[in-house]
Amino acid sequence: MGVPKRSPSIRVVATAAIAIGVLAVAPVAIAGRGGGKHGGGTTTGGGSLAVAMVSDLNHNASPNWGDTIRFNVSTTATTEPHVNLACSQNGVVVYGAATGYYASYPWPWTQNMTLSSGSWTGGPASCTATLSAYSGTSVTTLATLNFSVAG
């Protein structure tokens, strides 16, 4: 008997789950910082992404600690775009999330991200969102968005 073949979407889900686990366990420095409140995104021409407020606790239309956000994603490079988000304070990752932004994504509730964690109990943070396309074991970055979260 051979090993059953796994579909590409199962590999993507497994990769995303591993990425979440790594971000939760191993703090790493975030290299690219900058942008304004909603940041300026960079792109390889494969897509764009922007912060969208889901829950704005202080009603200022900008991401703050404790708010819930999601991303407006646009790309023609893939039918299954993924976003990875990492937020850091003083170079230490305090929040990480990864999710898919397509209709058949099995965990659509993860598209809403609450900006807090056990490691991030308050204060401002620098965040980087990365829009990616997966093909087998290859990952292509389509766009990045750097933004600040107020405390």
C-alpha positions as CSV (number, residue, x, y, z in Angstrom):
1,M,0.0,0.0,0.0
2,G,1.2,3.4,-0.8
3,V,0.9,6.7,1.0
4,P,-2.3,8.5,0.0
5,K,-1.8,11.7,-2.0
6,R,-2.8,14.9,-0.2
7,S,-4.4,17.8,-2.0
8,P,-2.6,21.1,-2.3
9,S,-5.2,22.8,-0.1
10,I,-4.4,20.4,2.8
11,R,-0.7,21.3,2.4
12,V,-1.6,25.0,2.6
13,V,-3.7,24.5,5.7
14,A,-0.9,22.5,7.4
15,T,1.6,25.1,6.4
16,A,-0.6,27.9,7.9
17,A,-1.1,25.9,11.1
18,I,2.6,25.4,11.5
19,A,3.3,29.1,10.9
20,I,0.8,30.1,13.6
21,G,2.5,27.7,16.0
22,V,5.9,29.0,15.2
23,L,4.8,32.6,15.7
24,A,3.2,31.8,19.0
25,V,6.2,29.9,20.4
26,A,9.3,31.5,19.0
27,P,9.6,35.3,19.2
28,V,11.6,36.8,16.2
29,A,12.5,40.2,15.1
30,I,10.4,41.9,12.4
31,A,12.7,43.5,9.8
32,G,10.4,45.8,7.7
33,R,8.6,48.5,9.7
34,G,7.0,51.7,8.7
35,G,4.0,53.2,7.1
36,G,1.3,55.3,8.7
37,K,-1.7,54.1,10.7
38,H,-2.8,51.9,8.0
39,G,0.6,51.8,6.4
40,G,1.8,51.8,2.9
41,G,1.9,48.4,1.2
42,T,4.5,47.1,-1.1
43,T,3.6,44.7,-3.9
44,T,5.2,42.5,-6.5
45,G,2.4,43.4,-8.8
46,G,0.4,40.3,-7.8
47,G,-2.1,41.9,-5.4
48,S,-3.0,44.4,-2.7
49,L,-4.2,44.3,0.8
50,A,-5.7,46.9,3.2
51,V,-6.8,46.9,6.8
52,A,-10.5,46.8,7.4
53,M,-12.0,47.5,10.8
54,V,-14.4,44.9,12.2
55,S,-14.7,46.1,15.8
56,D,-13.4,49.6,16.5
57,L,-13.6,49.9,20.3
58,N,-12.8,53.6,20.5
59,H,-14.5,54.5,17.2
60,N,-11.4,56.3,15.7
61,A,-11.3,54.2,12.5
62,S,-7.7,53.1,13.2
63,P,-6.4,49.9,14.6
64,N,-5.8,49.9,18.3
65,W,-4.9,47.2,20.8
66,G,-8.1,45.2,21.4
67,D,-9.7,46.1,18.1
68,T,-10.7,43.4,15.6
69,I,-9.5,43.8,12.0
70,R,-9.6,41.8,8.8
71,F,-8.0,42.5,5.4
72,N,-9.5,43.6,2.1
73,V,-7.6,41.3,-0.3
74,S,-7.3,41.7,-4.1
75,T,-5.3,39.5,-6.4
76,T,-5.5,37.7,-9.7
77,A,-2.3,35.7,-9.0
78,T,-4.1,33.0,-7.1
79,T,-7.6,31.8,-6.3
80,E,-6.5,30.9,-2.8
81,P,-4.8,34.0,-1.3
82,H,-3.4,33.8,2.3
83,V,-2.5,36.6,4.7
84,N,0.0,36.2,7.5
85,L,0.1,38.9,10.2
86,A,2.8,39.5,12.7
87,C,2.8,42.3,15.3
88,S,5.8,43.2,17.4
89,Q,6.7,45.4,20.3
90,N,10.4,46.3,20.7
91,G,11.4,43.8,18.1
92,V,9.6,40.9,19.8
93,V,6.6,39.2,18.1
94,V,3.6,39.5,20.4
95,Y,0.9,38.5,17.9
96,G,0.8,36.2,14.9
97,A,-2.1,34.9,12.8
98,A,-2.4,33.3,9.4
99,T,-5.6,32.7,7.4
100,G,-7.0,32.2,3.9
101,Y,-9.2,34.7,2.1
102,Y,-11.2,32.6,-0.3
103,A,-14.7,31.1,-0.3
104,S,-13.8,27.5,0.4
105,Y,-11.3,28.3,3.3
106,P,-12.3,25.9,6.1
107,W,-11.8,28.3,9.0
108,P,-13.4,31.6,7.8
109,W,-13.8,33.0,11.3
110,T,-9.9,33.3,11.5
111,Q,-10.2,36.1,9.0
112,N,-11.2,38.4,11.9
113,M,-8.2,39.1,14.0
114,T,-8.4,40.6,17.5
115,L,-5.3,42.6,18.1
116,S,-4.3,41.2,21.5
117,S,-2.7,38.0,22.9
118,G,-1.3,36.5,26.1
119,S,2.0,38.2,25.1
120,W,0.4,41.4,24.0
121,T,-1.6,42.8,27.0
122,G,-1.6,46.4,25.8
123,G,0.4,49.1,24.2
124,P,1.3,50.0,20.7
125,A,2.8,47.6,18.1
126,S,4.3,47.5,14.6
127,C,2.5,45.0,12.4
128,T,3.3,43.5,9.0
129,A,0.7,41.7,6.9
130,T,1.9,39.6,4.0
131,L,-0.3,38.5,1.1
132,S,0.9,35.1,-0.2
133,A,0.2,32.5,-2.8
134,Y,1.1,28.8,-2.2
135,S,1.9,26.3,-4.9
136,G,3.1,23.0,-3.5
137,T,5.9,23.9,-1.1
138,S,6.6,27.2,-2.9
139,V,5.4,30.5,-1.4
140,T,5.2,33.7,-3.4
141,T,4.8,37.0,-1.7
142,L,2.2,39.1,-3.6
143,A,2.1,42.2,-1.3
144,T,3.1,43.4,2.2
145,L,1.4,46.0,4.4
146,N,3.2,47.6,7.3
147,F,0.9,49.4,9.8
148,S,1.0,50.7,13.4
149,V,-1.4,49.7,16.1
150,A,-2.0,52.3,18.8
151,G,-2.0,51.2,22.5
